[in-house]
């Protein structure tokens, strides 16, 4: 499915909090699984690979839940589709 708009997660408060955490990692990845519904909404977001920062993972779930897609189709009908994404957060 094609993304509608830019899929960015850039809440400065959350990212600033993570940047000053004790993890010390310059870059972290959060891998999520979710469902794109037949109307292009995102449902059932779940972290598959954690950043090891509960606040950052929770923020990622909320952020990804706001994304929109052009619905996938099968035989001309819009369908639900499982999907996944990896988000990269950098201290830079």
C-alpha positions as CSV (number, residue, x, y, z in Angstrom):
1,X,0.0,0.0,0.0
2,X,1.0,3.6,-0.7
3,X,1.5,5.9,2.3
4,X,-0.7,9.0,2.4
5,X,1.4,11.9,3.7
6,X,4.7,11.7,5.4
7,X,5.1,8.9,8.0
8,X,7.3,10.6,10.6
9,X,7.4,10.3,14.4
10,X,9.0,13.5,15.6
11,X,7.5,14.5,19.0
12,X,10.3,16.6,20.3
13,X,9.4,16.1,24.0
14,X,9.5,12.3,23.7
15,X,12.6,12.3,21.6
16,X,14.4,14.8,23.9
17,X,13.5,12.6,26.8
18,X,15.0,9.6,25.1
19,X,18.1,11.5,24.0
20,X,18.8,12.2,27.6
21,X,18.1,8.7,28.9
22,X,20.8,6.5,30.3
23,X,20.7,4.0,27.3
24,X,23.6,5.8,25.6
25,X,22.7,4.3,22.2
26,X,23.2,6.9,19.4
27,X,20.5,5.1,17.2
28,X,17.7,2.8,18.2
29,X,15.2,0.9,16.0
30,X,11.6,0.1,16.8
31,X,10.0,-2.6,14.6
32,X,6.2,-2.6,14.6
33,X,3.5,-4.8,13.1
34,X,0.1,-3.5,12.3
35,X,-3.0,-3.9,10.2
36,X,-3.9,-1.5,7.4
37,X,-7.7,-1.5,7.2
38,X,-9.8,-1.5,4.0
39,X,-10.3,2.3,4.5
40,X,-6.6,3.0,4.9
41,X,-6.5,3.4,8.7
42,X,-3.9,1.7,10.9
43,X,-5.1,-0.7,13.6
44,X,-3.6,-3.2,16.1
45,X,-0.1,-1.6,16.3
46,X,2.3,-3.8,18.3
47,X,6.0,-3.5,18.9
48,X,7.8,-6.6,17.5
49,X,11.4,-5.4,18.4
50,X,11.7,-2.9,21.2
51,X,13.9,0.1,21.6
52,X,14.4,-1.0,25.3
53,X,12.8,2.3,26.2
54,X,9.1,1.9,27.3
55,X,8.2,5.5,26.6
56,X,9.7,5.5,23.1
57,X,8.0,2.2,22.3
58,X,4.6,3.6,23.5
59,X,5.1,6.8,21.6
60,X,5.9,4.8,18.4
61,X,2.7,2.8,18.8
62,X,0.7,6.1,19.2
63,X,2.4,7.7,16.2
64,X,2.1,4.8,13.8
65,X,-1.6,4.6,14.8
66,X,-2.1,8.0,13.1
67,X,-0.7,6.9,9.8
68,X,-2.9,6.5,6.7
69,X,-2.5,4.5,3.5
70,X,-4.2,4.0,0.2
71,X,-6.0,0.7,0.9
72,X,-4.8,-2.5,-0.7
73,X,-7.1,-4.1,-3.1
74,X,-7.9,-7.6,-4.3
75,X,-10.2,-8.2,-7.3
76,X,-11.1,-4.5,-7.2
77,X,-12.2,-4.6,-3.6
78,X,-10.4,-2.8,-0.7
79,X,-9.0,-5.3,1.8
80,X,-7.3,-5.3,5.2
81,X,-3.6,-6.1,5.0
82,X,-1.0,-6.9,7.7
83,X,2.0,-4.6,7.4
84,X,5.2,-3.8,9.3
85,X,7.7,-0.9,9.6
86,X,11.0,-0.2,11.3
87,X,11.4,3.3,12.7
88,X,14.9,4.6,13.4
89,X,15.5,7.2,16.1
90,X,18.8,9.0,16.1
91,X,20.3,11.3,18.8
92,X,21.8,13.5,16.0
